[in-house]
Amino acid sequence: MKLRKVIKLLFLGICIYLQVSTVNAQQKVTGKVLDSFSNLPLENVSIKIKNTEQGTYSDKNGVFEFSSLPTNTYLVFSMIGYKTLEVTIQKTDATIFLTPKINIIDEVVLRSFSSSQLKKIASDQIYFSKEDIEKLPYILGEKDVIKLIQYTPGVQQATEGQSGLLVRGGNGSMNLSLLDNIYIHNTAHLGGIFSAVNADFVESLEFSKSSFDAQFGGRLSSITDIKSLKTTDSTTFKGSIGLLTAKITGNIKLNKKNSLLLSGRRTYLEAFKPFFKNSNSILGAKKNYFLYDYFGKHSLELNPKNRIETSVYLTKDNFTDNTKGRNRKLNWGNLLVGSTYYHDFSKHLKSTTSISNSFYKLSFSDNDFPFDYDVKSTFNKFNIDHNFVWKRDNGLKLKIGANYSFNITLPKRVKASINDSPIAFSNQETFKYHEISGFSDLEFTVSKHIKAKTGIRLTSFQTKENALVPSENFLAIEPRLSLKYMLQKRAAFKLSYQRLNQFIHQASVTGLSLPIDFVVVSTNQFKPQIANQYSIGYSYEPHGFQLNSALYYKRVSNYTEFVNGAVNNLFRNNIYEDITVGKLNSYGVELSIQKKTKKITIQSSLTISRTIARFNDINQGNYFPATFDRPVNLNTILQYQLNKRWEIGALFLFTSGQNFTKPKDIRIINEEAIINFESKNASRYPNYHRLDLSCTYNFKPKNRWQSKLNLTIYNSYNNKNPFNIYYKTNGGASDNTITIEEVRENLFPILPTLNWIFSF
């Protein structure tokens, strides 16, 4: 009996010992990854626990950390250009050396500022990772992802004070932007000084000027697909505090299956107002402007093959102008909500299902003699998207799916008065329409040197009847084709063709250089806009260097514009009465050069292009330069790492001015002064150019805490780029003297800002 008790006690003791040993086997591990030849730290080395997806990355000092790791755990260290290494961690502080793959270095295509164009079959598609974004110079203390797009050839920002991108001659409504598969109606804050997307929560961005995936449709110029940060194994924070903005982003690991990504940003430009009291800019006296945006994403990993991500995004802009007796107020914003379900059937077959709703609202009020008016415009899009991707190891890739969206748009609802007497408006109704699409993409290898990608999209567009439009149904077939011919390991020719349909029309109040655009739907009289685009490109990428060039031609039929393009359009009961239909042709040559070394990143791009339009009701039916025709566009980016502590950056932009129509002379008819205008868009704004400079000091890291101090000078030589040019008359017929005076308004003068940027 006593022996039995002794055995039980002994067994219990062994169990307790094993349990304690198991608990004690968990340890915190901190290490550093170095190059075995140079002994320099290696950044962004992937460190994974063997046979799992759990892991981390080394920071800029080569340091990595696991808060809890069992002893004798195998870790796998991997990085492009280095041999993969498996080691067992025996102690809490380890130094790992990776050996370069010297024997096969000539097979590696080094990536410079953006991902290699040689790897893609489709032409004019660019992928940016978060590392690419980090290579940008600071602009007002920000790394801006939309600015990143503007620095690519064929892309320009709208004029000072206008939002959106101008891609190969198209207007802002011809661009499709997505954030975590959710449609964004407006991607810019006022004047494009900041984009509506805070780069701190961005994982990647893919931008296409042509060769669109068949999954995307409804727009003619470009696709911008933005993905937010992936979940991490540990909680991290990143933010900044500066003179103009403050922001914070947290990637929070809640537990094994749940994580939360939160981000917020707010400006306080009003802090600079005392320095620009007499300026005619956005910071002048009796003007005020602020913006904010917030983002949140919840990630739930159900199991290794299933996960759900839910995102919410909110942006807001508010601008007031009380100068010269004015009472102008402008505010707009986006509200996005959506969920995406990812399922892996196998290594080769995956599916994605998304459901989302996007709401945009614009309100604008002013007193433009003799009118006092208040305008509201909204755009709401409910969307469901589902697709399957089947991918083989031999490069064969098939993507099929379907999409449904229900849209409600209110082009404008106006309240106005003349001398305090209300003006009656009718038929300010909402437009409702459905889009149903099916699509398919196929990538395959034709021969050793030729690869191809084909796609087709079928769309049904249906409008609901209201007081302005009847019930309509349009069917569209959109073929896409891309070919890549590899000349050698680092050079390729590319060809592409695509046909696209856009079922909505943007009518811009061009007399106001502000984001005031009305969206109307297609009818039998105003048919869907159709674009046929052809592109030929050449890419050459030796080590650390990229040369990309392209020739393109784009023809848009059923292109729409306002006949008058003035504030008077606000007061029409039927917005269609002032819209005219014509055609638009855009063609040009694009060239970009990029070079990257350990210390220097430099990119320069040049675009020479023309965009012309023709309408029967405008300019006597003759071709004329489109509003956003910019013949020359040049920009250069420089980022230089002086040493471990200091880095400097510069950005220079030059682009031809926007076209507009100015008064030609004044004629007296029945003792009234009548302004006679010149031919449509015969004049240009002054050329837009700007130089931004930045300097950054990196403080010495302390454990996981890193910080830096950035000084940025926006518009360093204080060029007064106009955002609005208008004309007023002085005198009258009774004075025997009438003159026309040109008035220019500019938004952003020289703006120095200091930002403290931190992460932990």
Summary of the structure (lengths in Angstrom):
residues: 760
radius of gyration: 29.0
end to end distance: 60.6
largest distance: 128.8
contacts: 2510
relative contact order: 0.11
helix: 10%
strand: 59%
